[in-house]
């Protein structure tokens, strides 16, 4: 391949990656957070988990989750710009915000504050869990993407859709696992700090049932 073809291929891959990342961050991830949180809560309550009910609920929470995702992203970004450590602290302490929206129906900055308070005193537990989940997710994604990346390289610049497909498949398979870890962290911290039990969850989720 010529230099021009390689540069065109690189640009195409970059554009597809950016578009895919934006869609995942703004739509797919908030939707999955709501759906997984709801499904986990239903399973914990001993109720039947159905796709239709789960995603109807997820769609109803999507705007609220999108809003808190934007808030937490800005706070975390500012933390990283000012100094790396504040950014890491914000990332960890605010990681439960979307789940708070789903389970407790708390919105906006109140959900952000709730996540901050809930993770207080458990920073290292949450950080360690997130790092471990990240390593597992990275390895899982690599196993999926390596064959498609090799194929795209061998086939040349016109094979960029193969690379994009590998990225998409890896995201679809790995993202739910990562989000499930966050949901389980939320439940774990509420049990540890508040004696969270099945009766409390039933009361919180009753209006959305």
Buried (B, 14 or more C-beta within 10 A) or exposed (E): EEEEEEEBBEEBBEEBBEEBEEEBBBEBBBBBBBBBBBBBBBEBBEBEEEEEBBBEBBEEBBEBBBBBBEBBBEBBEEBBEEEEEBBBBBBBBBBBBBBBBBBBBBBEEBBBBBBBEBBEEBEEBBBEBBEEBEEBBEEBBEEBBEEBBEBBEEEEBEBBBBBBBBBBBBBEBBBBEBBBBBBBBBBBBBEEBEEBEEEEBBEBBEEBE
